[in-house]
Amino acid sequence: MSMPRKAMQELGFQACCLRCDASDSPGLSRCTACIQHHRSVRDTLASALPDDPLYQLAKEIMAMAAAPHRYHHDETHGDVLAEQQRLAGRLVAPVAQPTGEDILSAFEKQRSMTKSNVLRDVGNQNPWMEQGIEAEEAKALAETTWLNEGTVDPSYGARTVPNKPIQAVDRSARLGEDTALTDRVHAAASITETDTTAAEIFETLAFNERQRERNKLKSAMDDIKELVDDDLEF
């Protein structure tokens, strides 16, 4: 078993490297041929019709292999994906466990840190923080602040009375949230560390999954509404 090549990781096929018996050496011709073959597979999947059932299955399996930690709950492929994560874990250097002294040192360091608080820091600059302002000083300060050329603004504190009646806003034509755009944004944000074409495949799969879940929820809500409406009729 060899360390996954970076190109294979970007293509979403690092699972092949985890099950490969090639030596863990850079520049192997065997790895180069494998990468070229998997790149052609990726390009074929990217150019396939989105509604083709066979290619849709291939894309889903590719997405599972690229991110097994997101799909190891799958009833069909969960065991294989969990095994893939165990194989990858064997290639990672063990992490030293923190000792009691390390934990105490972290607590002491945290206690010594001073967190900034904008509201508190600004409030501490208040000259009347310890003792309230005197009445005469408060009156003079108010006059300086609110007077405009020696006279109080007559409109200050007055209730606003519109010259014309305010028309009610018709919101019947508003469509509300663009759920498709929201799902597309979330799907794009969840894709990292892949090349452009592979990222587009994974983004489409994530988008379709969010749309399917949203449609299931909408269908369930419609069923509940129908049941409630039936109860109201009796």
C-alpha positions in Angstrom: 0.0 0.0 0.0 1.4 3.4 -1.0 0.7 7.0 0.0 -2.0 8.4 -2.3 -0.5 10.6 -5.1 -1.6 14.2 -5.1 -3.0 14.0 -8.6 -5.1 11.0 -7.6 -6.5 12.9 -4.6 -7.4 15.8 -6.8 -9.2 13.5 -9.2 -11.1 11.8 -6.4 -9.5 8.4 -6.9 -7.1 8.2 -3.9 -8.9 5.0 -2.8 -7.0 3.2 -5.7 -3.6 4.3 -4.2 -4.6 2.9 -0.8 -5.2 -0.5 -2.3 -2.2 -0.4 -4.7 0.9 -2.6 -4.1 3.3 -0.2 -5.9 6.3 1.0 -3.9 5.9 4.4 -2.2 8.5 6.1 -4.5 8.1 9.3 -6.5 8.1 9.3 -10.3 7.0 5.7 -11.0 5.9 5.1 -14.5 3.2 2.8 -13.2 1.7 5.7 -11.2 1.8 8.0 -14.3 -0.1 5.5 -16.4 -2.7 5.0 -13.7 -3.2 8.8 -13.3 -3.7 9.2 -17.0 -6.2 6.4 -17.1 -8.2 7.8 -14.2 -8.1 11.3 -15.7 -9.8 9.9 -18.8 -12.4 8.2 -16.6 -13.0 11.5 -14.9 -13.4 13.3 -18.2 -15.8 10.6 -19.4 -18.0 11.0 -16.3 -17.9 14.8 -16.6 -19.1 14.7 -20.3 -21.8 12.1 -19.7 -25.5 12.9 -19.7 -26.7 14.0 -16.3 -29.8 11.8 -16.5 -28.0 8.6 -17.5 -28.6 6.1 -14.6 -25.3 4.2 -15.2 -23.2 7.4 -15.2 -25.1 8.8 -12.3 -24.2 5.6 -10.2 -20.6 5.9 -11.3 -20.5 9.6 -10.2 -22.0 8.7 -6.8 -19.4 5.9 -6.2 -16.7 8.3 -7.2 -18.0 10.9 -4.7 -18.0 8.2 -2.0 -14.5 7.2 -2.7 -13.3 10.8 -2.7 -14.9 11.6 0.7 -15.6 8.3 2.5 -16.1 10.1 5.9 -19.3 11.7 4.5 -20.8 8.4 3.3 -19.6 5.7 5.6 -23.2 5.4 7.0 -24.3 4.1 3.6 -26.0 0.7 3.9 -24.4 -0.8 0.8 -20.9 0.7 0.7 -20.5 1.8 4.3 -18.1 -1.1 5.3 -15.9 -0.6 2.3 -15.7 3.2 3.0 -14.9 2.6 6.7 -12.1 0.3 5.7 -10.7 2.9 3.3 -10.5 5.4 6.2 -8.7 2.8 8.3 -6.2 2.2 5.5 -5.6 6.0 5.2 -5.2 6.2 9.0 -2.3 3.7 8.9 -0.3 6.1 6.7 -0.6 9.0 9.1 2.1 9.5 11.7 0.8 8.9 15.2 -0.1 12.0 17.2 1.5 12.2 20.7 -1.1 12.2 23.4 -0.9 15.3 25.7 0.4 14.8 29.2 -1.0 16.2 32.5 1.7 18.8 32.4 0.7 19.9 28.9 -2.9 20.3 30.0 -2.0 22.3 33.0 0.3 24.5 30.9 -2.5 25.1 28.4 -4.9 26.2 31.2 -2.3 28.5 32.7 -1.6 30.1 29.3 -5.3 30.6 28.8 -5.7 32.3 32.2 -2.9 34.7 31.4 -4.4 35.8 28.1 -6.5 39.0 28.2 -9.4 39.0 25.8 -10.4 42.3 24.2 -13.9 43.6 24.7 -14.7 46.6 22.6 -17.8 47.6 24.7 -15.9 47.3 27.9 -12.8 49.1 26.6 -14.9 52.0 25.3 -17.0 52.1 28.5 -13.8 52.4 30.6 -13.1 55.7 28.9 -16.3 57.2 30.4 -15.1 60.0 32.7 -18.2 59.4 34.9 -17.7 55.7 35.3 -16.9 55.9 39.0 -19.2 58.8 39.8 -22.2 60.1 38.1 -22.3 63.5 36.3 -23.5 66.5 38.3 -26.9 68.0 37.3 -25.6 71.3 36.2 -22.9 69.7 34.1 -25.4 67.3 32.5 -27.7 70.3 31.6 -24.8 72.2 30.0 -23.8 69.1 28.1 -27.3 68.6 26.8 -27.6 72.2 25.7 -24.3 72.0 23.9 -25.3 68.8 22.2 -28.9 69.4 21.2 -29.0 73.2 20.6 -28.8 74.3 17.0 -27.7 77.9 16.6 -29.1 78.8 20.0 -32.5 77.3 19.5 -33.9 73.8 20.0 -34.9 72.0 16.8 -38.8 72.2 16.9 -39.1 68.9 15.1 -37.1 67.0 17.7 -39.2 64.5 19.5 -42.3 65.2 17.4 -44.3 62.4 15.9 -44.0 61.8 12.2 -47.3 62.5 10.4 -47.1 61.5 6.7 -48.8 63.8 4.2 -50.2 60.9 2.2 -51.6 57.6 3.5 -49.1 54.7 3.2 -50.2 52.1 0.8 -50.0 48.5 1.8 -47.4 46.4 0.1 -48.6 43.6 -2.1 -46.4 40.6 -1.3 -48.4 38.0 -3.2 -45.9 38.0 -6.1 -42.9 37.5 -4.0 -41.3 34.1 -4.5 -39.3 34.1 -1.3 -36.0 32.3 -0.9 -34.3 30.9 -4.0 -33.8 27.4 -2.6 -32.0 26.2 -5.8 -29.4 29.0 -5.5 -29.0 28.3 -1.8 -28.4 24.6 -2.4 -26.0 25.4 -5.2 -24.0 27.7 -3.0 -23.8 25.2 -0.1 -22.8 22.4 -2.5 -20.0 24.5 -4.0 -18.8 25.5 -0.5 -18.5 21.8 0.5 -16.0 21.0 -2.3 -12.3 21.5 -1.6 -8.9 20.2 -2.8 -10.0 18.8 -6.2 -9.3 19.9 -9.7 -11.9 21.9 -11.6 -13.7 19.1 -13.5 -13.9 16.8 -10.5 -15.1 19.6 -8.3 -18.0 20.2 -10.8 -19.0 16.6 -10.6 -19.0 16.6 -6.8 -20.8 19.9 -6.7 -23.5 18.6 -8.9 -23.9 15.4 -6.8 -24.1 17.5 -3.6 -26.6 19.9 -5.2 -28.8 17.0 -6.4 -28.7 15.4 -2.9 -29.8 18.6 -1.2 -32.6 19.0 -3.8 -33.8 15.5 -3.2 -33.9 16.0 0.6 -35.7 19.3 0.1 -38.3 17.7 -2.1 -38.8 14.9 0.5 -39.4 17.5 3.2 -41.8 19.4 1.0 -43.8 16.3 0.2 -44.0 15.4 3.9 -45.2 18.9 4.7 -47.8 18.7 1.9 -49.1 15.4 3.3 -49.3 16.9 6.8 -51.2 19.9 5.5 -53.6 17.6 3.6 -54.3 15.6 6.8 -54.9 18.8 8.8 -57.3 20.1 6.2 -59.2 16.8 6.2 -59.6 17.0 10.0 -60.9 20.6 9.7 -63.6 19.6 7.3 -65.3 17.2 9.8 
